[in-house]
Amino acid sequence: MTRQIAMPASSTAYEYIVLEGGYDLLTPPLKLKPGYVRDAINFEHSINGGYSRCGGYERYDGRPGRPSLASYGTIRLASVGAIAVGATITGAVSGATGKVIDIEGDVYAYTQLTGGFLNGENVTVAAVVQGIIVEIGGAGAGADYDARMTALAANVYRALIAAVPGSGPVRGVARLNGVTYAWRNNVGGTAMAIYKSTNTGWALVPMLFELSFSSGTAAFVVGGTVVQGAVSAVIKQVCLQSGSWGTTAAGRLIIATPTGGTGHFAAGAATGTPAGGATLAGVETAITIPPGGRVQTDIGNFSGTPKLYGCDNVGRGFEFDGDTYAPIVTGNVPDVPNNVTVHRDHLFFSFGTNAQNSGITTPFNWTALAGSLAWRMPGIITSMLRQSGDQSAGAMAVLTENATSVLYGKSAADFQLVPFEESAGAKKYTAQRLGGQSIVFSDMGAMSVSAAQQFGNFEPSSMTLRLRPFTQTRSDTAVASVVNREKSQYRVYYSDGYALYITMVNGRVIGSMPQQFKHIVNCACPGEKVGNVETAYFGSIDGFVYQTDCGTSFDGESIEAHFTTTYAFQGNSRIFKRWTGASFEVQGGGFARFNFTYDMGYGGIDRPQGDSPVPVDLPLAPSYWDTFTWDEFIWDGRSLAPAECEMRGTEVNVALRVDVDSDAYQPFTINSVILQYLARKAHKK
């Protein structure tokens, strides 16, 4: 029912609008609460309400000097000679050095400080005196000086971070034990290589050799050696594929480069040190990864140590502990898995329309005797996802683009694949779990599969009905997805550079907002908290790996963000109102600036519209007792402040627009707005 408000024409009225609900492209404006938005980019729905300018992202290769952690210092100089931005200045007495990033009057900002400058000492460039320090510290003009200098310092550190070596897009990214791993084709495009993040950047993970054996009489030991005459090699992994140690064990050894004798093994008996014995099938073969794949991984712990288990859609599946890459042989022809999941102490791969599991706790054994089973789906399997809603046993969803089944049970003794939904499935790379629900992206948009209360089953529900024009145009372009548990968001990325962030609270969608990155996502993986902020990683088509939710820019490029609210009519869509002001409640941790304007009367051209965008500055700088360094904080710093904006115009409704375009501002949240207006006469045709 429409809420009608009658008041004298001369009285001033106020309407408090909570900014919540998110992006809505379909609901008629008169049916929507005024806090929804009809146009938005690079804002996200906060878990506590309000719209937050999205976090930035930055290139990553493991170096501790990340751009978002960059700092700067300033000095005031007199008797200045030739000092330019980019020059390295040196204290003649202290020996301190810094790289100049900005010059404003006599204030010189620098970064990459070594040592500490001294007041009164000469400053040199290339051993030539170019000035005298008259003050340590100082600031240039503008309330945003600190934000601008921090961004310039970040650019210096950003330039040191390299792309993953090789050619083409990053084809996989994964995180294990605090290290990021990336897959990319080599320079010639003849194979894929794996690189790991280190304190000095990307480091190649060397590929090893595999050595097939049968008739295993005694178990080999990882870390030991396999010996055949004068030839020996260090054993990196033992892949038992069938049988048992004694007489029938068969499989492969993953070994380092053989040494001694001819430098190669041959068919025949071999022994191990400190233990092991088997018959070798022949010469060792070098392990290679075919080029052009797309890597997917899951973490499993079958032997007390977490490891990555994965597939790349062009070659064999694999186990990877960060150093040893061990291909997995399943016996399928071709042996090219398309999806991977670790579930109930089994490793699951899909092959086209079939899903198959390894033996329990034996990821290298895919024989029927070990408990390996296979199930057929009505179409190509796109995802396999563990569920958390069945009370009595484990469950795993097996999805095609158009159908979903659920695998119940704990092992081959009671595994049962049950059809669940014959008209809805998932696009590849989009299945995630968040807050007890499975979330996927399909032809119908984002869908949630949550646990039902009865019978331990599941029930589906749509999450993006109001966004169908956005999701339908991208139904076949999804390339990756992650969840951010801190923000309670499901995020799906598309090949056109767009993404959709869906925010949920207690299993209910509270709002969805689109994003548009400057670097196109090709693959992604979850990360961990950095400075109490949950991050993720994505590999781009440009060969770089990026860390999300950090920094103030899109890897040095400006974040262009805006939202436009739906038309607010203050409870009566037929009464003219003369607006006099808007007060935004803004929350953040650093200087914020946005431009404000508005549209009236559905944006019609027959009426004057809002003034040109007005810049609004908010020097947000929170300080909390026991969390600051003395003399290095702002006494009256605050993280929450009103932004007062003037409005002029008369119409029946109004839509508010906020624009941000900066590479230097920290994310901020606009929680609400209070509109001030005078009720005028009734609208007449």
N, C-alpha and C positions, 0 to 999 in steps of 0.2 A: 504494500500500500504506500502511496506517495505521501510523504510528510509535508504538510502545508504550513507555512509560517506567515502570519499577518502582522504587520507592525506599521506605525506611523512613518510617513515618508521621510521625516526629519531625523529619525533615531539611527544611531550607529549600531551595527550588529557585527558579531564575530562568529566565525565558524571554525572549529578545531577539526582539522583533517589529519587523520593518521595515514601515513604513507605505507600502505601494505596492500597485498593482493597480487602485485606483479603485473606482468604483461598480459593483456587481454585484447584480442583482435576481433572477437565475434560478438560479444554481449552488447546489446544496444546501450548507449551512454546513460539513458534515463534509468536503466535497471542496475547500473553499477554504482558502487560506493565511490566517492570522489578520489580516494587514495590509489586507485588502480592507474596503470599507465597504458596508453594506446600506442606509444612509440618509445623505444628505449634501445640503448646499446652501451655496453661496458659498465652498466650498473648491475648489482646483484641484490637479491632480497636478503636482508639480514635475518639471522635466526631469531633475533629479538624484535623484529619489526623495523621498518625504515628501509631506505634504499642506500646501499653503499657503493661508492665508486670502486670498481674491481681492483684487485691487487695487480701489481706488475709481474713481469717475469724477466729473467736474465739468463744469458748463456752460462753454461756450466761445464767444467772439466775436472773438478776435484780440488782446484787450488784453494787454499784457505783465504786468499785475498779476493773474496767475492765482491762484485760491484755494490751490492746492497749494504755491505759492511764498511764501505769506504768512508774515510773521514778527511777533514781538511783543517788547515790552520791559516792564520793571517798574521801579517806583519805590516807595519807602516815604515816606509823608506823615505829617506831624504837624499839629495844629491844623486838622483837616479840617472844612470847612463842608459845603455842598451839592454833592456830586459823585456822580453816578449813572452806571450803565452806559449807554453810548451818548453820554455827554457828550464834547465836545472840550476837552481841557485845553491850556493854553498856558503856557510858561515866561515869567515876567514879565521876566527879564533876557535869556535866550537867544532868546526868540521861537519856540522849538521847539513843535510841536503834536503831539498824538496823540489817538486816539479810544479811550476807556476801554471795555474788553471784559470786565473782571472785577474784583471787589473782594473781597479776603479779608483781614480784619483791617486792618492798615495798609499792605498790599501792593496796589498798583493796577497792573493789567496794561493795556497799551494797544497799539494797532497804528496803521498809517498814519502813522508817524513822519515829521515833517519837521524837519530840523535836529537838535539834540541838547540834552537837558535838562542843567541844571547843579545840582550838589549845593548845597543851601542857598538856592536861589531860590524865590520864591513861585510858586504855580501858580494860574492864573485860569481861570474859566469864564465866558464872556460878559463879559469884562473885569472881573470881580469876583474878588478874591483868595479862594481857598477852601482853601488849605493851603500847607505848606512842605515842600520835598523834604529829607528827612534822610538818604536813601541812594539811590544809583543802583543798581538791581538788587534782588534779593530774590526769594523764592518763597513761594507759599502752601503749604497742607498737601497731603500725598499724593504718592506716588511717580509718579503719572500727571499731575502738575501741568503739566509741559511739554507733554505730549500734549494735554491739555484746552485750554490757552491757544492752542496752535497751531491747533487746530480752531476756536476762537472767532474768531481772527484771520482764518481762511479764510472764515468766514461773512460778515465785513464786505466782503471783496473779492468774494465770490460775489454779493452783492446788487447790485453794479454791472454785472453781465453780463446782457445782454438776450437775449430770444428773437429769432429771425429775424422781421423785420416781416412781417405778413400774417395769414392765417387758415388754420386746419386744421393737419394734420401737416406736418413737414418731408418733402418728397417726393424729395429727392436730396441727397447730400453727396459732395464730391470734394475731393481735395487736389492742387494743382499748383504747383510751384516755391515751396513754403513757405507757400502761401496756401490757406485753406479756403473752398470755395464751397458755398452752400446754395440749394436750390430750394424755394419755398413759394408757394402761391396768394396773390394780393393780397387786400387787405381785403374787397373785394367778391366775391371768388371768380370773377372773370371771366377771369383769365389767371394764368399762373405767372410769378414774377419770380426773378431770380438776385441773390444777395447775396454779397459777399466779406468775409472777415475783415480788419480793419485794427487799428491801434493804438488806435483810438477806438471800436471795435465794428463792427457790420455796416454795410456801405455798398452801396447799390443799384448794380448794373451796368446802365447804360442800354442799352436796345435800340436798334438802328440801323435803317437802311432798306436794301432790296434793289432793284436796278435791272437788269432783264434786257436783254441785248444779243445781237446776231447779226452776222454778216459782219465779224468782228473783223479789221481790217487790221494792227493793231500792238498789242502787249501793253501793257495798263495796268500801272501800278506802284503797289504798296501804299505808302501814305504820300504819293503824288502826288494829283492832282485830276482829276476828270472835268468837262469843260466843254461846255456847249451854249448858245451865245449868251452871255447875261449870267448864266446860272445855273451854279453850280459846287458841288462837294462834295468833301470829302476821302475818298479811297479807303482803306478799312480792310482789305478782302480782295477778291481776284479769284478767282472760282469758275468755272474753265473746265470746262464740262460736256461739250463735244464739239468735234470739229474741231481745227484748228490755226491759230495766228496767221498771217495772210496774207490769207485770204479766208473761211475756213469756221469760224473760232472762234465759239463761242456759249456763253453762260452768264449769270452774274450778277455785278454788283459790289455789295459790301456797303459802304455809304457813310454818312457822318455827315449831319446835317441839311443839306439844300441851302440855299444863300444866293444872293442877287442875283436880279434880274429878277422873275419871278413866284413864285420860291421853289419851283418844281417843274420837273422834267424832262418832256419830251414825246417822242412817237415821232419818230425822225429821227436824223440823224448827230450824233455827239459825238466830241470829241477828248480826249486826256489830256495832262497836264503832269506829269513831263517827257516822257512817251511814252504812246501809246495812241490807238486809233481804232476805232470800231464804230458800228453802227446800233442805237439804243435802241428797245425795244419799246413804251415808253410811260412813264407817270408812275411814279415810285418808290413803293414800298409799305412801310408800317411793318412791322417784324418783331415778331410776337407769339408767345408760347408758350401753347398751349391749357391750361386749368386741369385739375387732377385727375389728372395723370399720375404716373408713378413713374420717376425718372431713373436710368439706368445709364450708366457711363462707362468708357472705357479710355484709356490714354495712348499716343499714336502720335507718331512723328517722321518725317514725310514730306519735310520741307523744311529740316532742320537745327535746328528748334525744337520741343521737346516741346509737344504740345497735347492737350486733352481731346477725344475723339470719343465721342458718346453718342446715346442715344435716350430718349424719355420715355413711349412706349407710347400717346400720344394725338396726337402731331404728327410733323413731319419729324425725321429725324436731324440731327445738328449737329456742327460743329467749333467749339471755344471755346478761345481762348488766354489767357483771364483778363480780357480787355477786349472783344474782338470775338466776338459770337455769330453764326455763319454757318450758316443752315439748309442742309441737303444735299438736293438733288433727285435721286431715283433713277429716276423714271419709273413706279414701281409705283402701282397704284390699288387701295385708298388708299395713299398714301405714308407709312405709319406703321410704322416698324420696331419690333420687340419686344425684340431683343437686339443687342449690339454687341461686336465683338472686332477688334483690330488684329493681323494675322497675316501674316508673310512679305511685308511692305511693301504689303499690301492692307488695305482697310477692309471688314469683313464686317458685314452686317446680316441679321437674320432677319425674315421676314414670314409669320406664321402657320406653315405647314408648310414654307416655302421658306427656304433660306439662299442669300445672294447676295453677291458680292464686287465691289468697285470695280476700276478699272484699277490696275496696279502703280504705286505712289507717286502716284496721282491720286485722292484721296478724293472729289473732286467729279465724276469722270467714271465713269458707270455704263453706258457703251455697250459693245456686243459688240466693236467695233473696238478698244477699249481693253483688252479681256480680261475683261470682266464675264461671269460665269457664274452659273447658278442650279441648286440641287439640291433635290429634294423628300424630306422625311422622312415616315414613316408617321403622325406625329401633330404636334401643335403643338410647335414648338421652344422649349425652356425655357432652354437654355444653349449657348454656344459657348466652348470653352476651349482655349487653346494647350497643346500637350503638349511634353514635353522628352525623350521616350524613343526617338525614331526616329533611328537613326544616319546615315542617308543623306539624309534630306530632312525638311522641316518637317511637322508633323502637328497637326491640330486636332480635338478631339472636338466633335461636334454631337449634342446630347442632347434627347430629349423626356422626358416623365415615365416612359415605359415602354420606351424603346429608346435605344441609343447607336450612332452611326456615327463613323468616323474619316476625316477628309479628309487624304489624303497629297498631296505634291507642292509645287511652288514657285510655279507660275503657271498660267495657263489652258492652257499647253502640256502640262502633266502632272498637273493636279489630278485626283484620283480619290476619290470618296466611297465608303468600304467599310463595309458593316454589321459591327458589332462584337458587340453584345449586344442580343438582341431581347426580353429580359425585365427589363431594369434600365435606368433612366435617372436623371434628376435633377429635383428640385423647383426651381422658378425661384428665382433669387437665392442659390443655395447652392453653386455650383461654384467651387472654389479650387484653387490649386497650392501644395504645400508639400513641400520636400525631394525634388523629382523625381517626385512623385505628384500625380495629380488626385484631389481629394476632393469628394464630392457628398453631398447628403442626399436620400434617396429613400423610397419606401414600405417599403423593407427596412432603413431606418435609414441611417447614414453608410456610404458605400462608398468604397473606394480603387481607383483605376485606375492601376497602376504599370507601368513599362516592363518587358516580358519580355526575357529574354536572347536568345531565338531569333527570328530573322526580323524584328526591329525592331517587333514588335507589342506589344500590351498585355494585361494580365490583371486582372480585377476581384477584390476581396476585401471581405468585410464587416468593419466595424470596431466595431459596437455590438450584437452578438448578445446579450450579457449585459444589455443595457439595453432590450430590446424593449418592455416595458410602458411605459417612458418615451417612446421614439421613436414607437411606434405611435399613441399618443394625440395626437401632435403632427405626424403625417405630412403634414397639410395646412395647417399653421400657420407654416411657416418663412417669414421675411420678409427675412432678410439673413444674410450670413456674411462673415468676414474670417479672415486667418491672422495669428498672432503668431510671427514667425520666431525671435525671441530666446528665447521659451518653447517653441518648436516645437509650437504649438497650432493646430488648426483649431477655429473657433468659429462656431456656427450659432445664430441668434436666432429666437425664436418670438413670435407675436402676443399670447401670454398673459403676457409678461414674463419667461418662462424662457429660458435659453440652455444650450447644452451645449459644454463645453470638452474637446477630445480632444487629449491630449498624446502625441507620437510621438518616438521616438529611433531613428535609423538605419532609418527606414521602417516601424517596428513600433510599434503602439499599446501604451503602457505604462499608460494609465489614462484614464478619462473621468469627468468630474464635472459635475453640473448647477449652474446659477446661477439666481438670481432677482433681477432688477433692480427698483428702485422706479419706474423710468421706462421705458415700453415703447418698444422699438426699432422704427423703421419703415424705416430704411435705414442703411447703414454703408459706411465706406471705410477703407483702411489709412492710417496716419499715418507718423511718423518717430520717432526717438529723442529723448526729452526727459530730460536728465540721465542718459543711459545706459540709459533705460527705453523700450522700444518701445511706442508708443501707437497708438490708432485713434480714429476719430470715428464717432458715430452720431447720426442725426436722429430725434427722438422725436415721438410724436403730440401732445405739448404745445407744439410749435413751437420747442423749444430744440435746439441742437446740443451734444453732450457729448463730452468727450475722456476716453478710457478709460485704465486703468492708471496713474492718478495720484490723489493725495489719499488721505484716510483715511475717506471716506464715500461714500455714493451721493448726490452733490450736496447735502451737508448732512444727509442722513437717515442713520440708523444702518444699518450693515451687520450683518444678522442671519445668522450663519453657524454651521454645526454639522456634525459627522459622527459616525456610530456605526459602530464596526467590526463585522465579522461575529463570531460567537461563537468564542472561542478555547478549546480544550479541552486544551492543553498535551500533546499527543501521545497522550492516552488519554481517550476520550469517556465512559468508564464509571467513572472514578475521581473521587471528590469531592476538591475542593481548597479549602483555606481561604486566601483572598487576604489579604495583609497590606500590599501597597503597589504602586504603579506609578510609574515614573520616566520622564518624557517628555524627550526631547532636542529642544530648541526653538532655532530659529535666526531671527534678525531684526535689524533696524536701529533699533529704537525700543522704547519701553515696550510690553509685551504683557500682556494679561490674558485668561484664559479660565476657564470653569467646567468642572469635571470631575465626572462621575458614571458609573455603570455599571449594567448589567442582568445578572442571573445566571440560569442554568437556563432559557434561552430566554425570560426575562422572565415566567415563570409567576407567577400570583398566589398560589400556595400556599406560596411561600417569601418571606422578607424580601428586598427588593431593596436596591440601593445607597443610600447616604446622600443627603441633599439635595445639590444641586450645590455643590461647594466652589470658591470663587474661587482662582485661581492667578496670582500676579503675577510678572512677569519684567522687571526694568528693563534691557532690552537696549540697549546704547549703545556700538557699536564705535568704536575709535580706532586709527588706523594712522599710523605715523611718516611724516612728510613730507606728510600730507594734512589736517592740522588747523591751526587758529589758536591760538597760545600763549595760555594762560589761558582758552580757550573750548572745552575738551574735558574728558572724564572720564578720570582717570588709570587707573582699573581697569575701564574700559568693556570689554564683551565682547559678541560677537554670537552666541555659542553657549553655552547653559547648560542644566543639567538642571532639571526641575520635579518635585519629589518630592510624591507624593500618597498619602495613607493610604487603604487599602481594608479593608473588613470584610465578611465573609460566606463561606458555604460552599456550593458547588454544583459541578456537573460542568463547567460552562463559564461564560464571562463575556464580555460585550461592553462596550467602553469608549465613552463619549460625551464629546465636547468641544463646548462652546457658546461663542460669542462674540457680543456685542451692543454695538456701539460705533460712534461716528462720529469717534473720535479716534485709534485705534490704527493704526499702520503694518502692512502685511502681515507675517506671520511664518509660518515653516514648522515643522511638527512632523515630525521625521525618523523617529523610532522611539519605542518604549516598551519598558521592561523590567518584566515582571510578576514580583512576588515572592509566593510561595505555599508552603503546606505540603500535601503529599499526604496524603489521609485514606483512608477505607475505600472499598471498591468499591461502586458503585451496585447496589442490589437492587430488583427489582420488588415 
